Every structure is written in structure tokens, then in C-alpha cells.
Amino acid sequence: MAYRAVLQRIAGALPSLIGVVIVTFLLSRALPGDPAAYFAGPAANAASVQQVRESLGLDKSWPEQFWRYLSDLSHGSLGHSLTTGQSVVADLVQRLPASMELTFCALIFAIIVAVPLGVLAAARPDSIVDHLCRALVTMGAAFPTFFVALLFVYVFYYVLGWAPQPVGRLDEIYYTFPSEVTGFLLIDTLIAGDFAAFRGALAQLILPTVSLGLFALAPIARMTRAAMLAALGSDFVRTARANGLAAGTVLFTYAFRNALLAVVNTLGMVFSFLLGSNVLIEQVFGWPGVGSYAVSAVIASDYASVQGFVLLMAVAYVLLNLVVDLVAGLIDPRVRFGG
């Protein structure tokens, strides 16, 4: 019956997607500035600006523009970007792997640090590990990502010289981009057998990964600690201890397995949030992802690009929630998708 649950989840997400399409269209029209004047240039006269506006279809009423937008969507088109001259779909497909690679690496870093820290903090309340966990959670939630990113660039690049210049995914002065297979640079360099480029790409990825991962670390560690404390205080854990089971067996086989459902739900939420909020990290490190693309589109009042980015994030959020629901059902068979 899993396929029925998937179809129900997708059907339930359709009203949300329709709402996103409508709200995005209205908000993009509320952006400051006139895209026709922007692309006509500072030396253009009123006639030239009006000609550009007509060519872009901006002289039509909002209902007419919205109908045209829906017509393009029905044909799988998100329009053309005014800043790049390409279709928005092509731009997003080209830039999405960079954002996905950064987001995946940041999430993996956060999981490696936060989950063990949360488990140990719950196993030893009020210990040094517990206080360290609380301190990291507080610091991770207190400092904005762009501040941490700028601080890392200043310390590790300008002062210490340990990190490479923040010029994007790979410094093309020293390395050559491999043929694109997956779009994930670390994987593509390994497929091409270019280990020097792999090391260069990994070096470029460390600082943005840690900057973004520290922001994700706080909610994951906090939820892991809270879920583990609840599991360790439950009746079945007390029964397992009374039966003389080893402490490690009680901690990981019983407590952590039952706390895993809450942790997975948090991971899905954090991943979707990171994918849409890594804009500032991409700006600081010159990362050619969808976040920096969206910033350029907003500055230029590029309606089609802004709408395409928001719609992509909405679809990604729905798909991530669907994956989280499926994984939750595998972890705990008591979960029912239709409920």
C-alpha cells in the first residue's frame, strides 16, 4: 500500500504548489525596479524602454501575464532568464548540482558531529559533553551563517593562509573542470581519475561546508538530545536495564532506535531549509549555485528566474517531505502515511 501513500502525499501537496505558483507570481511583480528599464540600459529613452517592455510582455495586464505563465508551465517551461539569456530550466539544472553538493556535505558534517554529541549528552546529563552540546547549540543558533563564513575566510584564508581563495567550486588557474557526469564535482573528478582536481575541489568545499553545517548542527543536536532523553526515561529502557543488558545495547539498540524517528524528521526539515537558505554562503564563497542565481535575479527584477527558483524550492520541499515520510515508515512500521 506504499504506492497509495505516495500518491496521497503528492495529491495533498498539489494545493500547496498551486498556492506557491500564485504567491510567487504576485510577489515577483512587487519587486522594486523596472526590468524593462534595467535591460534597456541607462542611456535608453522612453520609447526604447517601452519597446523592451512590450517584447517582455510586461505591457500586458497581470491576469494576462499570469495566464501566459501558466501556459508555459503546462508545457514544462519556466520562461527565459533576462540576465543569462537562457531558459530558466537550463539555468537551474546547470546550477542545482553545485547547491546540492554543498548542502549534502554540510548536512553530512552536521550529522557526524551533532548526532553522536546529542547521544552522549543525553547519556551523561550535566557532564562536560552535555555542557559542550548546549554551548554548540547556542552558538550555532546565535551567529548568522554569513558572519561565520566571513570570519572563516578572514581567519583561514587572509590570516593563516590555510584555505584556498574563495573563488567557487574549483580554482581554474590550477585545475581543469572534469567532464560533467553527475554534476557533483567531487564525484566527477574521481570518475575522471583527476585526483589533483579532487583535492582542489575538496579544499574549496571545506569552509563553505563547515560554515553552513554549523548552522544545521544546532537543531540536529538539540533534537537528538531531547529524543534520546525521552527514550532513556521510558519504561522499555528501564526494563532492558533491569534485565541486565549491556549499557551499549540499551543505549543504541533500544534508546537510539526509538529516538531515530524524531531525528530523521529533523534531518528532512534541516536539509530543505539549507537548500533554500545557502544563498549567503554562496555569495561569500562565489559558489555558482541556485542561491546566487536567485540573488542576481532579484537584483535585476528577473521575474522568470525568481519564479523558477521559488517553484524549484517548493517542489524540493514536497519531495523531501515525501522521502522523510517513507523513511519514517521504514524506521517505525506504526507510522501510517494516510493518517
N, C-alpha and C positions, 0 to 999 in steps of 0.2 A: 504493500500500500504506500510505499515511499514516493512513487511517482505521483500519486494523488496529492500527497502533502506538498510536493514541489509545485504542482500546478495550482494548488490553492494559495500557496505563498506568492507565486507570480501574479495570480489574479488579484490578490489582496494588495499588491504593490502598484497595480495599474492606476488606481485613483491618485496615489501619491505622485507618480510620474507625470500624470496629466496636470496636476497642480503645479509641479515643478516647471513644466513647459510654459504654462500661463504666467506664473510669477516671474520666471526668468525673462520672458519677453517684455513684460511691463517694466521690470527693474532695469533692464539694459537700455530701454528708451529713456529712462530717468537719469542716465549717466550725464555728468556735466560735459559741455563742449558740443561742437557740431562736427561730426565726422566728415561731412562734405567740405567744410572749410579747412579741416585738418589736412585732407588729402589733396585739395586744390592748391595748397601752398600759401605762404604769406603774401605773395605778390599777386594773387588771383583777385579779379574783380567780382562784382556781384553776379554777373552773367556766367562767369566760369564756375562759381560756386553752385549756382542753380543748375548748371549742366551736369556737374558731378552728382548733385543730389538726385536728379532725375535718373541718371544712369545707375545709381544705387537703389532706386526705388523708394527713396526716403521722402519723396514728394507725395506719396500716397497716404491715405488715412491709416491710422493704427489697425482698424479691422482688416483693411486690405493687406497691409504688411503681415498681419498675423495669419491670414489665410494663405498667403504665399509661403510663409514659414512652415505651416502645417503641410502644405503640398510638397515642399522639399523634404520634410521629414518622412512623409509617406513613401518617397522614392529613395530613402536611405541617404539623403543629402542634408548636411548641416550648413550649407551655403559656402561662400568663399571668403577667406580672410582678406581684409583690406590691407593689412600690414605685410603679409608674406606673398599675396597673390595666388596662393594655392587653396585647394579645398580645405575646409576645417577638418574634415575626417582625415585627410592625408597628414595634416599638421599634428593632430592628436595621436595618430598611430605612430608617427615618427618620434614624438617626444615622450609618449607614455612609458616605454621601457626604461628610460632614464629615471623617471619618477618612481616607477615600481621597484627598480633595483635599489634605489636609495631607501625607500620605505621598507622593503623586505629586510635589508641589512640593519636598519635602525630597530625594527621590531625584534629581529633575532638577537641583537645586542641587548635590548631591554629584557627579553625573556631570560637570556643566560645569566644576567645579573639579578633581576628582580625576583624571579620565581624561587631560586634557592635561598635568597635573602629573606623573602617572606616566609618560607617554610621554616627556616632556622629561627627567625624572630618569633614565630608562633610556638615553636617547640621549647624555646627558652625565654619566656616573658621576663621583661625588665633586666635582661642581660645586656652585655655590650653590643651583641649582634642586634638585639631588639632596638636599642637606642640608635645604633647606626642606621637601621632600616627607617626609623622615624625621621632621622635627620636627612637622609637622602630623599625621602618622600617630600619633606617640607621644602628642601632646596630645589628639587625638580619641579615642584608646582609653583615656586615663588619667582624664579628667574625666567624671563621670556626667552624663547628659542633664539631670536636674533641677537640678544645680548650675549648669550653663551657662545654663539657662533663667532661673533666679532671678537670676543675675548679669546677664544681658542686661536683664531687667525693671528691676533696680535701676539700672543704668548708663544705659540708653537711655530709660527712662520717668521714673523718680524723679529722677535727677540731671540728665540733659541735656534731657529733655522732647522728644526727637525722635520717640519711638514713641507710639502711642495707648495708652489704658488697656486692659489685657488683660482684656477682657470677652467674649471669644468670637469669633465669626466676623464680627460687624458690630455697631457701636455704634448701638443702636436709638434713642438720643436724637437723633442727627443724620441717620440714614439709615433707609430703609424696605426691608425684605426684598422682593426681586422675586418674581414668581410662579415656583414651582418647576417647572423643565423637566427639567434634568439632575441637580439636587441639588448640583452644583458651583457655588458662589456666584459665582466669577469668570466662569464661562460664562453663568450665568443673568442676571447684571447686564448683560453685553454684549448678550444676546438682548433684554432689556427696554430697551436703549438708555439705561440709567441709569449714566452714566459717573462721576458723583459717588459713587454706591454702589460702583462697581467700584474706584475709588481707595481708598475706605474699607475695602473687603474686602481689597484688596491690602496696605494698611498694616497691617491686623490679622494678616495671614498671614506677614509678613516675619520677625518674631522667632521664632515657633514653627518656621518652615521652616528657618531657619539653625541654631537650637538642635538640631533633630532631624537636619538634614543634616550637621552637623559629626560626629555620631556615625557616620553612614553613610559619610562621606568616607574614614575611615581604612582600612577593608577594601578599598574600591574602589581607592584609590590604591596600596595595598600590592600588590594582585593585579595591577593594570595594570603596575606597575613590574617585578614578578617575571616576568610573562608576556612583557613586551617584552624584558627582558634575555635570557630563554631564546631568544626568536625572533631577536634580533640576533646571538646567538652560534651560530646554526645554519648548516648547510652551504649551504642555498639562499640565505641572505642574503650570505654570503661570495662565492658565485658571482655574485650580482647585482652586488655591488660590483666584483668583478674584471672584469665585462663593461662597466664604466664607466657604469652607470646613475646618475642624479642621486640625491643624498642624500635628498631628499624622497620620491622614488619608492620607494627602498629602505625608508625608514622607515615610510611609510603604506601603500603598495600591497602590500609583501611582509611586513614585520615586524608591523605593527599588524593586518593582516587575519588573520594566523595567531594573534595573541595575543587576538583578539576573542572567541574561543570561551570562554576562561577568564574573561574579563571579564563576558560575558553570564551565565555560570553564577553568578558572584559577585553580579551585579545581582539575579537572581531570589532568591537567598538573603537578600540585604540587604533587598529590598522586603518579603518575607514577615515578616522579623524586625521591620522598622519598623512594619508594620501592627499587629502584636500588642504592640509594646513602647512605643508612643507614649502609654501611659497617664499617665505622669508629666508629659509635656509638656501633655497635655490638661488635667490638673489645675491646672498652674501658670497656664495662659492661659485657663482657663474654657471650653475648647473642647468643644462638645457632641457628642462622637464616641462610638464604641463603647467606647473605653478608659475614659472617665469613667463611662459607664453600667455597665461591669463592676465598677469600684471601688465604686460605690453598691450594686450587687447583693451584693458580698462583705460589705460592712459590715452590710447588712440580712439576711444569710443567705438571700437570694432565690435559691433553688435553680434555678428555671426559667431565670432570666436568666443566671446563671453558666454553666449547661449550654449555653444557646443561644450565648453569646459564645464559649466554647471550641470548640463544634462549628463555628461560623462560621469561626474562625481555622484549624481543621483543614481544612475544605473549601477555604478560600482558599489554604492552603499547597499542597494537592494540585493545584489548578488552576494555580497559579503554576509549580509544577514541570513540569506538562504543557506550559505555554506555553514555558518555558525549553527543554524538550526539542525542541519543534517549531522554535523559533528556531535552536537549535544545529544541527539538521538542515539548515536553510536556509543557515547560515553555512558549515558543513563537511559536504558530502554523504557523507563517510566515516562520519559518525555513524549508527549503527543503533539505533533505539529498542528493538528487541527484544533487544538484546544485554545 
